[in-house]
Amino acid sequence: MRYSCTAISAALLLACVSPAAAEDEPRWSLSSSVNYSVGDYGTGKDTTFIYVPFTLGVKPIDGFTLGLTIPYVYQTGQTVVITGGGVAVRKDKQRQLGTATQNQVTSTEHGLGDVLLKGQYVLVEEKSVLPEVAPYLKIKFPTADQGKGLGTGEFDETVGVDLSKTLFPRFVSYVTLAYTVIGSPGRHEL
């Protein structure tokens, strides 16, 4: 747990630090957040997730952003994997071994999650009536430890579009439409 608190503290510190801008819009960014969720995901017992992504964004040309996300994942409870599309998949260690019983194994696992690479281009800039329209492509690389249940061990690809519109000076609405092709690990039914 000491490592989890350290990782969360580091994520919060990095989220508060922003690059010094030499121009109006920085060409790179570093961001992080802490995502916490609890649910039973079909197992009958709660599983707790803490997902701390560290994202390095680069803007090589106007309108195009490339982001690399390296996440830290902590989960306790039934072993459930989150795919690149945000889909929870049950991964029961006992079922893999063919020894499933009514007493499900509860475990705690943590470590590097699946790395994400996202390329996005602003196709339409926000206007008085029109929202910003930014299509994107995202690839999930299977870098998480599949044996710990921190990843599926498969690539996932997502194609989508982000729509955003400033409604008030400090209120922006977002809508994301996306389709994810989820990799199919041989040992798991998705």
N, C-alpha and C positions, 0 to 999 in steps of 0.2 A: 504494500500500500504506500510505502514511503516513496517509491519510484512514481506511482500514479500522482501523488500530490506534487512532486517535483515537476513532472511533465505538465500538469495543469497550471502550475505557477508560471512555468516558462512560457506556456501558450498565452496566458493572460498578459504577461510582460511584453511579448512580441506583438500582441494585438494592439497594445497601447503605443508602440513605437512606430512612427511613420517616417519614410525617407524625406530628407530635405529636398525640396523641389527647386531645381535651377530654372525651371520654366513653369508655365501655368499648369500643365498636366505632366506628372512624372512618367518616365518611360519604364519604370519598374516599380513593383510593389511587393511587400511581404505582409501577409495577413495570417491570422489564425482565429479560431473560435473553439468553444467547448460545447459539444453536443451531448446531452444526457437523455436517455430514454429507458423506460421500463415497460415490459409487456410479457405475456405468456407465449406469444407466437405459436400457438397450437400445442404447446407442451404440457399445459396444465399447471406449470410453475413459472413464476416470474424470472426473467432474465434481464439483467441491468447492463446497459451499454454506455460507455463513455468513449466518444470519438473526438480526437483533437487533431484536426488537419492543419498542417503548415503549408501555405501556398505561396509560391514565388511566381509573380506575374511579370511578363515582359511584353512591352508594346513596341515591336520593331518598326512598324509603320502606323500612320494614323488609321484608326478604325479596326486594327487587327490586334488581338491580345492572345498570347500563348501563356497558359498556366500549368505549373507542375505542382501537384499536391502530394505531400508525403504525410500520411496520417499515423498517429499513435492510437491503438485500439485497446480498450480494457473491457472485458465482459465477465460477468459472474452469473451463474445459474445454469440452465440447460444450454448446451452448446448450439448456438444459432449463428449463422453467417449472414452478413449483409452484403449483397452483391453491388456492383457498380451502379445499378439502377435504383438502389435503395430498397430492394426486395429482401425481406427476411426469409432465410431458408433454414429449416431445421436440420441440424447435423448431429445425430445421436451416435456417440462413440460405441455404445453397447450394440446398436443395430448393425453397425459396420462389422462388429466381431461376431454377429449372429447370436448374441446372448441377451437380447432385450428382455427386461423384466418390468414389473410394475414399479419397482423402485428405480427411478431414473437417476443417473449420476449428475450431481451438481459440481461444477468446477469453476475455477477462476483462471482466466488466461489473459495475457496482455503482450503487446509487442507492436512491431511495424505492421501497418495495414497495407492494403493494396494501393499502389501508387497510381495516380490519375494524371493524364495529360489531356488538356482541353485547348482547342483552338477555336477562337470566336471572332467573327467579323461583323461590324456594325453596318448593316445593309441600308437601313433608313435611320437618319438621325431624328431625334424627337423634335416635333414642331408644335405649334399651338394646339392642334387637334390630334395629330398623329403621335403614337408612341414610338419609342426607339425599337427597332427590330434588329435582332442580332442572332443569326443562325450559328450553330456550333457543332463541333464533332468532339466527342470525348472517348478516350480509350482507357480502360482499367487494366493495368498490368498485374499479373498474379505474383506479387511480391510478399504477400502475407503468408504466415506459417499455416498451411492447410491442416497439418496434424493437430494444431492447437485450436482449429476451428475459427481462425481469424480471417480466413479467406477461402474462396472456392477452388483455388488453384487453376482457374481458367481466365482467359481474356473476356472482357465484356466491352461492347461498343455501343455508344449512344449517339444518336443524331437528334438535334432539337433546335428550338428557337426560343430566345428570351425576349419578352416584350416588357418594356418599362415606361412609365409615364409619371412625371412629377405632377401631383395634384395640388399640393400646397408647398410653400417654401421648404419645409422639412419633412414632407410626407411623399414617398414615392411608392407607387404600386408596381408589383411584379407579377408576371404570369409566365410560366415555363411550359412549353409543350414539347414532349420528347418521346422517343421510342428507343428502348434498349434491347439489343440482341444479347441475351445472357448466355455465357458459355455453359456447357453442360458437362460437369464433372461425371466421370463414369460411375462412381460409387454412390452418387446422390441423385434422388429424384427431385427435379425442380418443378 
